Amino acid sequence: MTGSAVSRTIPTMPARRLPRQAKVTCGWLATPQGRALAEHAQRCWVEPPPAGAAGQFLLRMKPLADWAHEEPATRFAHAVDLHVDAGRLDGDWRCAGERLPLPSQSLARIELRFILEALDSPEALLAECARTLCPEGRLWVAGLNPFGFARLRWRRHGLRALSASKVAAVLENEGLTVLHRQALGAHWQLPRSAVGAPAESGFEPGRVAWGLLATRRDQGVTPLRRVAPAWRALPGVPAR
């Protein structure tokens, strides 16, 4: 799909609803402690900025309407923000997580910030993200660590967390390539300095959260293998 076709399609999506008091469905992430831990964890993610993102589309999904963002949206032609409301996605658009109102391969970057825990069908949303991600686009997912010590607190609020391995398996099954996995955040609570160094491994049982970066490889840029000709003249032998 060309850029002009995408620009004509995206503005026709469902209009933003009038602001209202959203029903909190993310439980522990809405508490002061849960929010502080999760937002601190996402700040630990280190990712080099991709080249050539200007003029393309960014989709950000988050558990709360006023959730913090570190990724600047100014280098994208259009940014869409969605948050969870009563098990659905609300914000700039109103839609269900099982079906995004977007054409296939239309988004340059997608961010899922602790949103899988608040949906009934997180695997369906991951499949939709894979469908709408353009070749060489990036999908970043941040989620609660089901093996972390903090699970003793957020499980009481009904959250269901997926492991990084589970999410990676779903995305790879949908045709994406996982570029990087990283354990994020504190082991139990915020350190006094409120600054945490990112872990090198994508799996660390004590950490609060994890991050995962995936992309859709552009098959068109794969170099073709050179095939030897079926016949060639031997040295010193006329080719007639």
Secondary structure, 3 states (H helix, E strand, C coil): CCHHHHHHHHHHCCCCCCCCCCCCCCHHHHCHHHHHHHHHHHHCCCCCCCCCCCCCEEEEEECCCCCCCCCCCCCCCEEEEEEEECCEEEECCCECCCCCCCCCCCEEEEEEECCHHHCCCHHHHHHHHHHHEEEEEEEEEEEECCCCCCHHHHHHHCCCCCCHHHHHHHHHHCCCEEEEEEEECCCCCCCCCCCCCCCCCCCCCCCCEEEEEEECCCHHHCCCCCCCCCCCCCCCCCCC
